[in-house]
Amino acid sequence: MDTTAVTTAVTTAATAPDAPLRSTARVVAPFHTLEGEGFPVRRPFPQAELPLVDPFLMVDQVGPHVLGPGEAKGAPPHPHRGFETIQYVIEGAMEDIDSEGHKRVMNPGEVQWLTAGSGLVHLARPTPELLTRGGPQHLLQIWVNLPARLKGTPPRVQYGSPADIPTVATGEGAELTVITGSTHGVTGPFATHTPVLVVHARLAAGGRAEFTVPAGHNAMLYVLSGTAATPDGALPSGHLAILGQDGDRFAVSAPEAAAEVLVLAGEPIGEPVARSGPFVMNTDAELHQAQLDYQRGLMGRIEV
């Protein structure tokens, strides 16, 4: 794995115990849609009322569900340009192929960090075993924007196995898988172009986890399962809490029963966003050029 640091990672460190906790600025309910060949996703954003949470462009949750034989579906070859994608397989298995020549079966606990940059073509499909036999499936796809100066960077793919991605117990009934950024004394393995923190938090009943975040960084909590809570109130499964800028630390808990939460924080890019499907640029002219380049095969091809 390429672990050369590109930017300074988001680091969460200990702060004074009386420092204020960030409040909940907004709670957003998800909507349900179909992607690829017709697999269902639960998506807190983008949607009409919340197009992005800078620098994050999208959060999609697939499952958790149990598929019958023949029910698994994939995403046929499609382009990306101008941003990064994180695919995190929690249950099940998917095969990823791209026009740069990478091919890998993603098993539970594995992460693919794909920097599309100047553009490539990618596909994700169920493994033959999942397609034939069915089985559990649960995965996340998260999109992170790139600043204008990096939208033309060469494509790069990084993979992380469960052995690469640290998990830490907090002592307060929380287990944290740190995909990227630093918190609770551990650092995720991925080199990122935009400083972000991405954590899968598993909270036991009564469990709690606290994080710090640099001033000015956006932070949010997305409930993967169960009911979590911020100091302001309960968060049902599928709901997203966007936190305010009124503190340098924030907390999430599971007051009554176990819950799982995706913790996201990052430094806003603060640039115009022009997006159309799998292209995320700064202007409409750049979007048009991306579409032309893809049609001309300049982002590569996948033979399937």
C-alpha positions in Angstrom: 0.0 0.0 0.0 1.1 3.5 -0.7 1.2 5.3 2.6 3.1 8.4 1.6 1.4 11.3 3.2 0.0 13.9 0.8 -1.5 16.3 3.3 -1.7 16.5 7.0 -4.3 14.1 8.3 -7.1 15.3 10.6 -5.9 14.6 14.1 -8.1 14.3 17.2 -6.2 14.8 20.4 -7.1 15.3 24.0 -8.5 18.6 25.0 -9.5 20.2 28.3 -12.4 18.3 29.9 -14.4 21.5 30.2 -14.0 22.4 26.5 -17.5 22.8 24.9 -19.0 20.0 22.9 -20.2 20.9 19.4 -24.0 21.2 19.2 -26.1 19.5 16.5 -26.8 22.2 13.9 -29.1 20.0 11.7 -30.5 16.5 11.4 -31.2 15.1 7.9 -33.3 12.0 7.1 -32.1 9.8 4.3 -33.8 8.9 1.1 -33.8 5.6 -0.7 -32.8 5.1 -4.4 -31.4 2.6 -6.8 -27.9 2.6 -8.2 -25.9 0.6 -10.7 -27.9 -2.4 -12.0 -30.6 -1.7 -9.5 -29.2 -2.2 -6.0 -30.8 -0.2 -3.2 -29.0 2.5 -1.3 -29.8 4.7 1.7 -28.4 8.2 1.1 -28.4 11.1 3.6 -26.7 13.3 0.9 -26.6 14.6 -1.8 -30.2 15.5 -1.9 -32.2 18.6 -2.7 -31.9 20.0 0.8 -28.3 19.0 1.3 -26.1 18.9 -1.8 -22.8 18.3 0.1 -21.0 18.8 3.4 -17.7 20.2 2.2 -15.4 18.4 1.5 -17.7 15.3 1.5 -19.9 14.9 -1.6 -21.9 11.8 -0.9 -22.6 9.0 1.6 -24.3 5.8 0.3 -25.1 2.8 2.5 -25.9 -0.5 0.8 -27.6 -2.9 3.3 -27.3 -4.4 5.7 -29.4 -7.1 4.0 -29.3 -10.8 3.1 -29.4 -11.5 -0.6 -30.9 -14.6 -2.1 -29.3 -16.5 -5.0 -29.1 -14.3 -8.1 -30.2 -11.1 -6.2 -26.8 -9.4 -6.0 -26.2 -6.5 -8.4 -23.2 -4.5 -9.3 -22.2 -1.2 -10.9 -21.2 -1.7 -14.6 -18.2 0.3 -16.0 -18.6 4.0 -15.3 -16.2 6.9 -15.2 -15.0 9.1 -12.4 -13.2 12.5 -12.5 -12.4 15.2 -10.1 -12.8 13.5 -6.7 -12.0 10.5 -4.5 -14.1 7.5 -3.5 -14.0 5.3 -0.4 -15.5 1.9 -0.7 -15.7 0.1 2.7 -17.0 -3.5 2.7 -18.5 -4.4 6.1 -20.2 -7.7 5.1 -20.2 -9.7 1.9 -17.7 -9.4 -1.0 -17.3 -7.3 -4.1 -14.9 -7.4 -7.1 -13.5 -4.1 -8.2 -11.8 -3.5 -11.5 -10.6 -0.2 -13.1 -9.0 1.0 -16.3 -5.7 1.5 -14.6 -5.3 -2.3 -14.4 -6.3 -2.9 -10.8 -8.5 -5.9 -9.9 -9.3 -7.1 -6.4 -12.0 -8.9 -4.5 -13.0 -6.8 -1.5 -13.7 -8.9 1.5 -15.3 -7.8 4.9 -13.3 -5.1 6.6 -11.5 -4.0 3.4 -11.3 -0.5 2.0 -10.6 0.8 -1.4 -9.5 4.5 -1.6 -9.8 5.5 -5.3 -8.4 8.9 -6.3 -10.1 9.5 -9.7 -8.2 12.8 -10.3 -7.9 13.3 -14.1 -10.2 10.3 -14.7 -10.6 6.6 -14.9 -13.2 3.9 -15.5 -14.3 1.7 -12.7 -16.7 -1.2 -12.1 -17.9 -3.0 -9.0 -19.7 -6.4 -9.2 -20.7 -9.1 -6.9 -18.3 -12.1 -6.6 -19.5 -15.3 -8.4 -20.0 -16.9 -4.9 -22.3 -14.1 -3.7 -24.2 -14.1 -7.0 -24.7 -17.8 -6.9 -25.3 -18.5 -3.3 -26.5 -15.2 -1.9 -25.6 -14.0 1.5 -25.2 -10.9 3.7 -24.1 -7.6 2.2 -23.3 -4.3 3.8 -21.0 -1.6 2.4 -20.4 2.1 2.3 -19.4 4.4 -0.5 -18.2 7.9 0.4 -17.1 10.6 -2.0 -14.6 13.2 -1.1 -14.0 16.3 -3.2 -10.6 17.4 -4.6 -9.5 21.0 -4.8 -9.2 22.6 -8.3 -5.4 22.3 -8.2 -5.7 18.5 -7.8 -8.6 17.6 -10.1 -6.0 16.7 -12.8 -3.8 14.6 -10.6 -3.1 11.1 -12.0 -5.5 8.4 -10.8 -4.4 6.3 -7.8 -5.9 3.3 -6.0 -5.0 2.3 -2.5 -6.3 -0.9 -0.7 -6.4 -1.6 3.0 -7.1 -5.0 4.6 -8.4 -5.4 8.1 -4.8 -5.9 9.3 -3.9 -2.4 7.8 -6.8 -0.5 9.4 -6.4 0.1 13.1 -9.2 -0.5 15.6 -9.1 0.9 19.1 -11.3 0.5 22.2 -12.0 3.7 24.0 -12.7 2.3 27.5 -16.2 3.9 27.4 -17.9 1.0 25.5 -16.8 2.1 22.0 -14.7 0.3 19.4 -13.4 2.6 16.6 -12.1 1.5 13.2 -10.0 4.4 12.0 -10.1 4.4 8.2 -8.3 7.7 7.8 -7.2 10.5 10.0 -5.9 10.2 13.6 -7.9 9.7 16.8 -7.4 7.9 20.1 -3.7 7.3 19.5 -4.0 5.6 16.1 -3.9 6.7 12.5 -5.6 5.3 9.4 -3.3 4.0 6.6 -4.5 6.0 3.6 -2.7 8.9 2.0 -5.3 11.5 1.4 -5.3 14.7 -0.7 -7.9 16.4 1.6 -7.5 16.3 5.4 -10.4 14.1 6.6 -11.3 11.8 9.5 -13.4 8.7 8.7 -14.2 6.3 11.6 -16.6 3.4 11.9 -17.7 3.5 15.6 -19.3 0.5 17.2 -21.0 1.5 20.4 -22.2 -1.0 23.0 -25.3 -0.2 25.0 -24.4 2.8 27.1 -21.2 3.3 25.1 -19.8 6.7 24.2 -17.0 8.1 22.0 -15.6 11.6 21.9 -13.5 13.2 19.2 -11.7 16.5 18.7 -11.6 18.4 15.4 -9.7 21.4 14.2 -11.5 24.7 14.3 -13.3 25.4 11.0 -13.5 21.7 10.0 -16.9 20.3 9.3 -18.0 17.2 11.3 -21.0 14.9 11.1 -22.4 11.6 12.4 -24.4 9.1 10.3 -26.2 6.3 12.1 -25.6 3.0 10.3 -27.7 0.9 12.7 -29.5 1.3 16.0 -30.2 4.6 17.7 -27.4 6.8 18.6 -27.4 10.2 20.3 -25.6 13.5 20.5 -25.9 15.7 23.6 -28.9 17.4 21.8 -31.0 14.3 21.3 -31.6 10.9 19.7 -30.5 10.0 16.1 -32.4 7.2 14.5 -30.9 4.7 12.1 -30.1 6.3 8.7 -30.2 9.9 10.0 -27.3 12.3 9.7 -26.4 14.9 12.3 -24.4 17.9 11.0 -22.5 19.4 13.9 -22.0 23.1 14.5 -18.8 25.1 14.7 -19.2 25.9 18.4 -16.5 23.8 19.9 -13.4 21.7 19.1 -14.8 18.4 20.3 -17.9 16.3 19.8 -19.4 13.1 21.2 -21.8 10.3 20.2 -23.4 7.7 22.4 -25.7 4.7 22.4 -27.9 5.4 25.5 -30.1 2.3 25.4 -28.9 -0.4 22.9 -25.9 -1.0 20.7 -25.5 1.2 17.6 -23.0 1.8 14.8 -22.1 5.2 13.6 -20.0 6.6 10.7 -18.0 9.6 12.0 -16.9 12.1 9.3 -14.9 15.3 9.6 -12.8 17.3 7.2 -11.4 20.6 6.1 -13.7 22.4 3.8 -12.3 23.2 0.3 -14.5 26.2 -0.2 -14.6 26.2 -4.0 -17.5 26.2 -6.5 -18.8 22.7 -7.2 -20.1 21.7 -10.7 -21.2 18.1 -10.7 -23.0 15.8 -13.1 -23.2 12.1 -12.1 -19.6 10.7 -11.9 -17.9 14.0 -12.7 -17.2 16.7 -10.1 -15.5 19.8 -11.3 -15.5 23.6 -10.6 -17.2 24.9 -13.8 -19.8 23.8 -16.3 -17.1 24.1 -19.0 -14.9 21.6 -17.1 -17.9 19.2 -16.8 -18.5 19.4 -20.6 -14.8 18.6 -21.2 -14.9 15.7 -18.8 -17.9 14.2 -20.7 -16.1 14.6 -24.0 -12.9 13.1 -22.7 -14.8 10.0 -21.4 -16.7 9.6 -24.7 -13.3 9.7 -26.6 -11.9 7.0 -24.4 -9.3 9.3 -22.7 -10.2 7.9 -19.3 -9.4 4.3 -20.4 -11.7 1.3 -20.9 -12.5 -1.9 -19.2 -13.1 -5.1 -21.2 -15.6 -7.2 -19.5 
